[in-house]
Amino acid sequence: MLLRSLCFVLLALGARADDDTTAGPVFLKEPPNRVDFSNTTGAVVECSARGNPPPDIIWVRADGTAVGDVPGLRQVLANGNLVFPPFRAEDYRQEVHAQVYACLAKNTEGSIHSRDVNVRAVVNQYYEAEVVSEYVIRGNTAVLKCNIPSFVSDFVRVEAWVGSDGTTYNFNSNYDSKYLVLPSGELHIKDVGPEDGYKSYQCRTKHRLTGETKLSATKGRLVITEPVGSVAPRLSAGTSKIQTTDSRRGFSLTLMCPAQSFPVPSYRTGRFCKAKISFIG
Ligand SMILES: *[C@@H]1O[C@H](CO)[C@@H](O)[C@H](O)[C@H]1NC(C)=O
């Protein structure tokens, strides 16, 4: 009996001690800085925090006012998640779908404010990518481009190229291979001969928000021309450019300038004049 009461007292003390270790809120899941989503997918923005007592989570706008539910368009869940269900194009509302939010966790010991969360909903629009045929002098490098309409170019990227014989060409950086898919999405075909005129090429694009992939509406072919006399080296129109690749650690620049001429350009070590600069920030 005595032992049992002692245990009871100890348990009670233990519970009391737990209650007393109060702690201000700390984020377990802090939402990201940017949330882009498609109207066909919707989005869930997670926010959770621990603390003693368990913190309450609310969402606020940039001006600090609390965010509430908007039927069918925005919902604040009890677990702290902010939900944007899929919606029809005509239900788009700027103050809901293009807004800066922040998550606020609060208990008796204090409150914490997340980073700004830039929410942007994008109404899915039908698009078609196109590839056009290119003229190239035998022995030179052909450059095929995948033209993506500018209204989707923030979200749509080339994923691969597909030849009419079913071959898939993925991104690679082997500058010596016959086929090269550059970070810009261009397909370079080296040392073209008459046999290269029998194939056509389509680009395959991917939408970052919906995950949808599709083939270009048109196919590009190489039209191989025979050199007539000699042609001074000429940079292929519009293809000489700087490409930048962003990454968390910095970015790199690749400068390329494929040229066409006959005889084939004399810088035989490579088909580009190339410069690569990397900054690790
Ligand atoms: C999103 O918008 C597109 C374009 O108007 C529409 O076709 C699609 O049905 C919408 N998605 C939903 C879930 O309503």
The ligand as an SDF file (V2000), in Angstrom:
LIG
                    3D

 14 14  0  0  0  0  0  0  0  0999 V2000
   -7.6930   24.1160  -65.1320 C   0  0  0  0  0  0  0  0  0  0  0  0
   -7.8140   25.0270  -66.1930 O   0  0  0  0  0  0  0  0  0  0  0  0
   -7.8650   24.4190  -67.4770 C   0  0  0  0  0  0  0  0  0  0  0  0
   -7.8640   25.5160  -68.5240 C   0  0  0  0  0  0  0  0  0  0  0  0
   -8.9670   26.3610  -68.4070 O   0  0  0  0  0  0  0  0  0  0  0  0
   -9.0860   23.5140  -67.5680 C   0  0  0  0  0  0  0  0  0  0  0  0
   -9.1350   22.8700  -68.8210 O   0  0  0  0  0  0  0  0  0  0  0  0
   -9.0270   22.4890  -66.4420 C   0  0  0  0  0  0  0  0  0  0  0  0
  -10.2020   21.6990  -66.4630 O   0  0  0  0  0  0  0  0  0  0  0  0
   -8.8900   23.2030  -65.1110 C   0  0  0  0  0  0  0  0  0  0  0  0
   -8.7490   22.1930  -64.0520 N   0  0  0  0  0  0  0  0  0  0  0  0
   -9.7110   21.9530  -63.1610 C   0  0  0  0  0  0  0  0  0  0  0  0
   -9.4060   20.9490  -62.1180 C   0  0  0  0  0  0  0  0  0  0  0  0
  -10.7930   22.5290  -63.1900 O   0  0  0  0  0  0  0  0  0  0  0  0
  1  2  1  0
  1 10  1  0
  2  3  1  0
  3  4  1  0
  3  6  1  0
  4  5  1  0
  6  7  1  0
  6  8  1  0
  8  9  1  0
  8 10  1  0
 10 11  1  0
 11 12  1  0
 12 13  1  0
 12 14  2  0
M  END
$$$$
